Amino acid sequence: MTSTLAKTPLHDWHASHGGRLVDFAGWSMPVQYGSIVAEHNATRTAAGLFDVSHMGRLKFSGDGAAAFLDSLVTRRITDMEPGQVRYGLVTNERAGILDDVLVYRIAQTDGTEYYLMVVNASNRAKIIVWINSKLGDHANVRFADITTDTAMIAVQGPLALELVDLRIDCELEEMKYYHASEALVGDQLAIVSRTGYTGEDGCELMIPARIAAETWEGILKDGQQRGAMAAGLGARDTLRLEAAMPLYGHELNDETNPLEAGLNFAVNLDNRTFPGSGVLSAVKRDGVKRTRVGLELTGKRVPREHYGIFAGEQSIGEITSGTFSPTLQKPIAMGYVPPNYAKVGTELSIDLRGAKEPATIVKLPFYKRKS
């Protein structure tokens, strides 16, 4: 790993607490501190703390911000209420996914508002170029990349809200899911939101970089006796796969459209235009040629990305992500197959390096928390 990698405000903490650091999208990030399975299970049963400061945070303000974002994202933005957070896709003219994003409408205590778009770290530079290419005549939109101004901490798990509530001046329990608000952490202004990428209840804090380490350590100290742990990218991946959440670069890319990815809920074509909206209308009318599915295997061997999916001797698709599920104690995977092979219960096989192992199409998500 080279010294040119970007570092989050929590990098020194990760390095001094046993974090195994890897190059992730140009950032030096912890993949694990000890056991990925232990970090995974801690998130399911108590709380996991994830440093997600590497994710891009892009700010839009000005009178035309909502209309501009509406012209860019697959979901309507102009009808968002103050404090609302909405998942959507940024698509190219072929309807391929450039990124999956969260759009926040932030109401500030001084009465002004702005929009925040949180993007994947690996796509931040690409999305900034795309946005600048689309700004054109939108002189009433101010756009800024504020990623390095703050740290971003995700706390996920049954104890998450309780632990973060100890650090902020608002009641997270009263905040609706997929909402956000300004809040004080000590005397520092922060943004707190309730979303997540693990299948658990949880929240995120965007805080000034200078208080990142003390906030992280405070939450961890409050929860350690009850099983909370710092968790790395390894656990984040197994958790999101159990929850069947697509990952850019695996289930999503600029050749995949949102409808075949099973993200119909994130596409609003009613009286709207955005890059690729015409293509999506045609796909919606004619049907998809392939679709994202979940598969379970009965053995112990784990399917990995690009492994072939077969119906008999016929190759019909490939795996996009696979793991051994710590919660379900069986190999699971996601991949793409033609719609006529996507029915739950369909028996297929996966080529695991020359040996075909039986696999069954199952309903997604693999794991759903009890409410």
Stockholm file with secondary structure:
# STOCKHOLM 1.0

chainA/1-371         MTSTLAKTPLHDWHASHGGRLVDFAGWSMPVQYGSIVAEHNATRTAAGLFDVSHMGRLKFSGDGAAAFLDSLVTRRITDMEPGQVRYGLVTNERAGILDDVLVYRIAQTDGTEYYLMVVNASNRAKIIVWINSKLGDHANVRFADITTDTAMIAVQGPLALELVDLRIDCELEEMKYYHASEALVGDQLAIVSRTGYTGEDGCELMIPARIAAETWEGILKDGQQRGAMAAGLGARDTLRLEAAMPLYGHELNDETNPLEAGLNFAVNLDNRTFPGSGVLSAVKRDGVKRTRVGLELTGKRVPREHYGIFAGEQSIGEITSGTFSPTLQKPIAMGYVPPNYAKVGTELSIDLRGAKEPATIVKLPFYKRKS
#=GR chainA/1-371 SS CCTTSBCCTTHHHHHHTTCEEEEETTEEEEEESSCHHHHHHHHHHSCEEEECTTSEEEEEESTTHHHHHHTTBSSCCTTCCTTBEEEEEEECTTCCEEEEEEEEEEECTTSCEEEEEEECGGGHHHHHHHHHHHHTTCTTCEEEECGGGEEEEEEESTTHHHHHHTTBSSCGGGSCTTBEEEEEETTEEEEEECCCSSSSCEEEEEEEGGGHHHHHHHHHHHHHTTTCEECCHHHHHHHHHHTTCCCBTTTBCTTCCTTTTTCGGGCCCTTCCCTTHHHHHHHHHHCCSCEEEEEEESSSCCCCTTCEEEETTEEEEEEEEEEEETTTTEEEEEEEECGGGCSTTCEEEEEETTEEEEEEEECSCSCCCCC
#=GC SS_cons         CCTTSBCCTTHHHHHHTTCEEEEETTEEEEEESSCHHHHHHHHHHSCEEEECTTSEEEEEESTTHHHHHHTTBSSCCTTCCTTBEEEEEEECTTCCEEEEEEEEEEECTTSCEEEEEEECGGGHHHHHHHHHHHHTTCTTCEEEECGGGEEEEEEESTTHHHHHHTTBSSCGGGSCTTBEEEEEETTEEEEEECCCSSSSCEEEEEEEGGGHHHHHHHHHHHHHTTTCEECCHHHHHHHHHHTTCCCBTTTBCTTCCTTTTTCGGGCCCTTCCCTTHHHHHHHHHHCCSCEEEEEEESSSCCCCTTCEEEETTEEEEEEEEEEEETTTTEEEEEEEECGGGCSTTCEEEEEETTEEEEEEEECSCSCCCCC
//
